[in-house]
Amino acid sequence: MTEIDTDVEVLDARVAFTQTDLAHPFVISGRTIAWFTVAVVEVDVRNRAGATATGRGASILSVPWAWPRSALTVEQRDAVLRDLTRRLADGACGLPPADPIRRWLDAHEAVGDAAAAAAAAAGLGEPVPPLAALLSLGAVDNALHDAWARAAGLPAHTMYTGRHLRDDLGVRLGPALDGRWPGDFLAARRTRLEVQHLAGATDPLEPDDAADGRRSLREWLTADGVRHVKIKVHARDAAKDARRVADVHRLGRDLGLDLALAIDPNEGYQRPDDVGDLLDHLDRIDPAAGRAVAYVEQPVPRDTTPDPAALARIGRRLPVVMDEGLTDPHTVPALRDAGWGGIVVKAGKGHSAALLAHAAAKAAGLYVTVQDLTAVDLALVHSARLVSLFDLPSPHLEYNSRQYAPAANARLGGDRPDLTTVRDGAVTISAPAEPGLY
């Protein structure tokens, strides 16, 4: 087999963790997130041509989102994910040269073993969920992409072709993608990114409802002019959830904003028909709000297999996209037959996973949206870069760290103020011209 001169071997890896405390907690499907760990991995690499470089990658280890049900405390689960990240970073060292996607595919196949070792070392009586393990692997993968491109002296997005990758997409994702490469599915290089605001399930909509220093949705939208809003709902009462969505849209109309909405139950509903009930209620009480909803994220638990016909019925009205349930891009080509209308791509799950899932979804005609956890600093830059490059029906940047963890973006704001400051509903990211991932 022909060797590729840009293939890299990892010479050394280092991991650092930072706890980010939220300015105020937010709730997802009954789970409160008050803090999270940011994992940053740094790798030194050398390619077959002898060039060396250092790359960095980040992931948000959001325990309540990725590992919600456990007898362990959040702190105990967080400690396991930190240990797993260290193990995966160490395991990347000393392997034969390869491109980062090839390396991720091998690591993804073995991540269960590494997770089991981390769980055993902590004396756990339960496994690490696949989604949580994917976040730990994501930080390592992101660093490897950055180092690979830096060693080649090229922007990473220009390298996802047969010149720099060993296998085309068909090798792993099926014959429909024979001869296709991840770079074939990348879009125009956007620099202006519309921002998506998060309306948390307990966040105040009006100033009179705000307390503890919080800003209401009205104040946020007035100040920033954001036109995209993702609405978290409690997912216990479809009629109440519909009223919440209608209230958000009515507030936007009051401000003269034509809002584009998304609904995120965070696995709170038990069956797809609950989403249909929400949409039916919404159409009755506020048809304009119903028309403004672009998609619904992961309405049912990740470990269930919802009725495909029921999902498809909702899909005839709007896309129902998989988020927490997507831990393996190889499953994407079969999602339409399972009733799903699209997928969520997250930078924190790893750049390789994002590239593969995005390509598979586009080839299958599925809706794709980039969403992210409360991404801060380098993780926010990465999420923005995905939005700038991926082929998306609505290329907006979920940027809720400005709401919940603004202090964590202080350094980034000094370096890239156009990316952290919202003007007329958008932020700006530089064109991807420099070597590396970002």
N, C-alpha and C positions, 0 to 999 in steps of 0.2 A: 504494500500500500504506500502511496506517495506521502512523504512527510511534508508538513506545512510549516514554513519557517516562522510563522507567527504563533504556533502552538507554544504554550508556556508551562513551565514547572514552577511550583511554589517552593521558594527557598525558606521562607519564614513567615509566620503569622502571629499577629498580636490582637488582643481583644480588650476593649474598654467598655465599661457600662456606666451609664448616668441615669439616676432616678429623676424623672420629671414629675413634679407635683402640679396638678391642675389648679388653675385659679379658682375654679369651682367645679364640683363633680358633675358628670352627666350620666344619664341612665339609659341603658339599652335592654329592653325586654326584661325589666325588673332587676337588672344587674347594674350596680353603681361602679363607675370608674373614677377613682380619685387620684391615681398616679399610675405611671407605667415606667418601664425601663427602656432606654434607648441603647441598643447594642451597636457598637462601631467596630468593625473588623478592618485591619490593615494587613495587606499581604505584600511580600517582596517576591517578584517573579523574574525568571530569565527565559527568553524564547530561544528557539532553535538557532536563530541567527546570532545569538550571543548578547542581544540587548537586554538590559535589566530595567525594571521600573517598580514603583510602589503604587498600590491602589487602595482605595478606601470604599467601604460599603456599610450601610446602616439598615437597621430594621427596628421596628417598634414591637417590643415583646409585650403585647397587650393581653395580660392573663385573663381578665373577665370576658374578653371577646374570644380568644383562641382556646381557652381551657376553662369553660364556665362552670362545669359541674364536677365537684370534687369534695372529698372529706378534708383535704388539705387547705390551709390558709392561702390567701393570695401570695403572701410573702414566701411560703414554702414552694409553691408552684413557680414563682418567679426565680427562686434560687436554682431550681432544676433546669429551667430554660437557660439561665446564664451558664450553668455547667455544660449543658448540651452544646451551646454555641462555642464554648472553648474546645470541647471535644471535636466538633466538626471542623473548626479552624485548624487544630493540630492534625487532624486526619487528612487535610488537604495538602500537607507538606510531604515532599519526597516521592510523589507519584510521577509517572512518566509524563512528558509534555503532552498537552491536549488543548483544544479550544475550550472555553468556559461552558458552553452548552453540553459538550460531551462529558466534561467533568461533573456538571450538575446532574445529568441523567444517571451517572454511576452513583453519585452521592445520594440522590433521591431514592434509588432502589435500596440503598443500605441504611437510610436514615432511621428506619425502625429499629435496627440493631443498636445504633448509637443512642437512640432515645431510651431503649430498654436498659442499656448500660448506665445511663445517667439516672434513671429511675431506681435501679438496683443500688447504685452508690449512695443514694439518698434514703434507702430503705423503704421505698414506696410500695404500697400494696396495690397500685393502680398504674396503668400505662400512661405515657404521654400521648395526648391526642395528636393525630396527624397534622392538623392545622397549626397547633402550637409548635411542633417540630419543624414545620415548614418555615415559620418565622425565624427560628434559629439558623436554619440552613440559608435563608434568604440573605442574611448579613454577609455570610461568607461568599456566596455566589455574586452578590453585587460588587464586593471588593475585587473578585477575580476578573469580572468583566472590565472594571476600571483599569486594573493593572495590565491586562492583556492588550487593551487598546493603547495605553500609554507606552508600553514596550514597543508596539508597532509604530508609534508616532502618528496615530490616526484617531479621528472621532469614532467612537464605538459603532455608531449607527451605520457607518459606511462599510463595516466589516462582516455583516451578516449575510454573506454570499458564499458561493462555492470556492472563491479565492482563499477564504480564511477559515471555512468550516469543513469538517470531514464529511458529514452526512447531510443530505437534503432532508426536508421535512417528511417525505414519504417513508423514510426508513423507520420512523417512530410513530407517525401519526396516520399512516395508511396510504394506499395507492392514489387516493384523490389528490395527494400533495406531492406525488413523485415529480422530481425536477424543480420543485419550488423551494425557496429559501426564506428565512424570516424577514430579510430585508425587502423581499418583494411586496410585503404587506404594510410597509411603513409609508406614511403620507407626507404631504408637504411640511416643511419645517416651520411650524407656527411659532411666533414669538409673543403674540398677545393672547393670553389665556383668560377666558371668562371664569370667574370664581363662583363656586357653589358654596352657599352658606348652609350650615346645619342648624335646623330648628329642633333641638332636643325635646324629648317627650315632656320634660318638666321645665323647659326654658320659658321665660316670660315673653309674651307677645307684645304687651303694651307697657309703657313706662310705669303706670300705676301698679302693675303686678310685679315689678322688679324689686329685688332686695339684695342685701349683702354685696353691693357694688356691681351687680350684674347689669348689663345693658339689655334692653328689650329688643325683640326682633324689629320693631318699628325704628328704633334708634340705629340699629346696625344697617338696615336697608337705606335709611335716609342718608347716613354718613357715607356709605360705600357704593350705593347704586347697584348692588348685586341683583341679578335677574334670575339666578338659579338657586333653588332652595330644596334641600333634602329634608324631609320631615320624618323624624322618628316617632313612631306611634307605640302605645302601650300594648296593642294587640290582644286586648281582653274583651273589648266591646267594639264591634265593627261600626256601629252607629256613632259612638263617641269619637272613634278615630276619624270617621268621615267629617264630623263637625270640626275637628282640629285642622284637617286639611283645608276645609272650606274657610275657616277663620284666617289661616295663613294667606290663602289666595285673595280673600277680601281685603286684608291689610295691604297687600301689594297693589290692588286696584286703587285703594285710597291714596297711595303714593304715586300713582300714575305709572306703575311698573307692570309690564306684561310678564308675569313670573312663569318660569318653566319649573315644574315640580317633579320630585321623585319621592316615593314612599318607602320607608325602610322599617319593617316590623322586627328585624333582627331575630328571625326564627320564632316569633311569638305566637303565630297562628298554628293551629293543629292540622288544618286542611286547606287546600287551595280555594275551596268554596267560600272560606271566610274572606278572602280577598275579593271574590265576586260580590259578597254582601257589602263590603266597604264601598266598592265602586258603584253598586246599585244605590246605596244611601247617598253617596256623593252626587250622583246624577240627579237624584230627586231634589236635594236641598240646594245645590249650586252647580248646574250643568257646566258653567264656564270653568269652575275649578276642576271638574272631572276631565274636561278636554285638555287642561294644562298639565295633567300627570303624564310624564313621558315613560316611566317604567316603575316596577316594584321590585325591590331587592329581597332575596331570600326570605319569603314569608313563613316558611315551615322549617322545622328543625333539620339540621344538617344530616343527622343520622337516620332520617326517615326516607322512604321511597314513596313520594306522593303519586296519586293516581294520574297517569299521563293524560288521560282524557280530560280530567278536571283542570290540569295545568293548561292544556291546549285551549280549553274554553276561555280562560282568562287571557291567554296569548292572542286570541282573535281580537281582543280589545286593546291590549298593550303588552309589551314584553315583560315577562317575569324572569328575572336574571338570577343566576346562581352566584353566591358569594362565599359564605362560610362552608358550604358543601363542596367547593372546588379546591381540591388538594392535589390533583394530578391532571396535567394538561392532556394526557392520553385519553381521558374520558370525554373530552369536549366534543369530538365528532358524533358521539351517540346521544348528546343532550337533546337534540330536537325530537328524536324518537321517544325520549322520555318526557316530552311535554314542555321542556324549558325553552324560553325564547332568546336567551342570551347569557352572558357571563359578566362578572365583575373582575377586572384585572387590578392587582395590588402590587406596588413596588416592593412592599415588605415581604411578600412571598418569594421574592427572588426575580432577578431580571430574566433569567433563562425561562422560568415558569411563565412570566409575562409574555415574552416573545412567542413561545410555543402555543400558549393558550390563545393569544390574540390571532395568530395565523390560522390555527385550527378553526376558531370561531368565524373568522371572515370567510374562510373557504366553505364553511357550512351555512353561510347566510344568517348567522346569529348576531344579535345586538351585542355590542361591546361598550362598556363604560369603564373608565379608570376611576376608581374610588380609593380612598386610603384611610388608614387609621389617623390618629391625631399626629400627623407627620410633622416633625420639627427638624430644623437645621438641614443636615445633609439628606435626611430622609425626605424632606419637603422638596429639595432640589430634584431628587430622583423622581418623585411623583410628577413634578411639573415637566420633567423631561419626557416621561412617558406620554403625557397629554400632548406635548408639542410634536411628537413623532408618530403616534399611533393613528390609525385610520378609524375615527370615531364619529358616530352620527351626531353627538353633542360633545364637542371637545372642551369640557369645563374642568377646572381644577377644584377638587374638594379641599378646601383650605380652612379647616376648623381649628387648627392650632392658634390662629389669631384670636379665636374666641376663648379657648380653654387653656392654652399654654403660651401666651405671647412672650413671656420672659425667656422661654427656651429658644426663641428665634432672634435674640438680641445680637449675637455675633453675626448671624446671617444677614440681618438687617443692615449692619454696618458695611458688609461686603457687597450685598446685592439688594439695595433698597427697592429697586424696581420690582423685585420678586416678592418682597414682603409687604409692600404698600399697595393697597387696592385703590385704583383710580377709575372712576366711571365703570365700576363693576368688574374690573379685570386687573391682572398683574402682567408683568413682562418678564420673559426669560430670554437670555441672549441666544443667538443662533448657535447650533452645536458645531463649532468650527475647531475647537481645541482638542488635542489628544485626550482620550479618556471617555468615561461614561457620561459625565455631567456637562 
